[in-house]
Amino acid sequence: MILDEVHHYGSPANSHIFDFLLSRYYDDTLYHSLGLSATTKVRTLNSVLITNVGSVFYHYTLTDALSDGIVNDFVVFNVAVHFNEEESKAYDIISRDIQFTFGRIYDLYPILKKINASLMDILDYLYHRGEDELASSLEALIRERRDIIIRTDNRIKAALGIIGYTEGKTIVFTERIDQVDALSDKLKQTGMKVLKYYGEMDTKSKEESLKAFKEGGNRILICCKALDEGLDVPDADVAVVMSSTSTELQRIQRIGRVIRKSDGKLPSSLYYIHVPESVEDDEYLSFLNTEGKIIVDINYKNDEFQDSQYLDDMVRFLKASDFSNLSKDKIERLKYLLKGGCLRIERFLNIDALKYLLSKKKNSEYIKLFLLMKKTFQRENSESQQKKISNPLIE
């Protein structure tokens, strides 16, 4: 028995596939099994999967895949958005209620605090103890707080900005259908063509959306808790995670949608929108810090994207340049490009790579901009080095 996406087989319904192991006709000398999963961090690993499929015997990491050229290189942009005043107050109130509820639970069952039990373990423990009302109350409070986090008004604004400043085939992952509709409507108002995909759509509509996205008729596909697995569009290179998922499995699978290899493909871009002043993780894939990957922290505030390192580069570029001959329209266009430049993958490429890309995409404004910036910095560095050499000679 070979089980792809083996993590699915730990659920109460899917685990019935192993019922034959209890049959009196079962012969273990004839049973061989193999399972494949994006992650082993699932609750049923020991209780169901290892018991019925076997122990984990091989790990192939993202680092291995990058080293072997199996997946495309990528950059992660952690985009911080913030609560408005009303959202912040609501979040604080619900957080106090949650803290109070945990206090009641720990007073009743101190062992849970002593062993530092996870939320799922606490809920399981309460239900087994017959504390259904207390457990369901805690679940409801946590859902309500998560809803406040997910529905933060600035998420959609940031997503709109990211999509506006980037190019290429883009998949937007959300956790709510109303987010799909809201973002879709706002993008359409700007004249962009948008495709939607979520479970409640009829089969024909979903098939048509995927077909149009794969064929390139539309470059933006917005989905809700779908397409984490199975979608194969190698030239998709931008992912916007508009609201987070709590499981590492989904996080890994979502980045997998945009790091498929494709000829002439730039490094992929992953934009993770999060609320740092909440319980939401401020890093989409924290293990990447040890992988040597480029991770960029972007702050979205007052309708602008801010990155201190990029801001320094931008100021340096402007000081070293003369734009006196540019028309007013071109100056405004330059301002727009510079504002969105912190979100662009091209900022991390060297001069040779940018020249190569320009030969392929002659009309790309961002490639031209970053090539000009890199050349300006190169010239500055060369002039600075000349001064260091000449100063001792003059002395």
Disulfide bonds with the S-S distance in Angstrom:
none
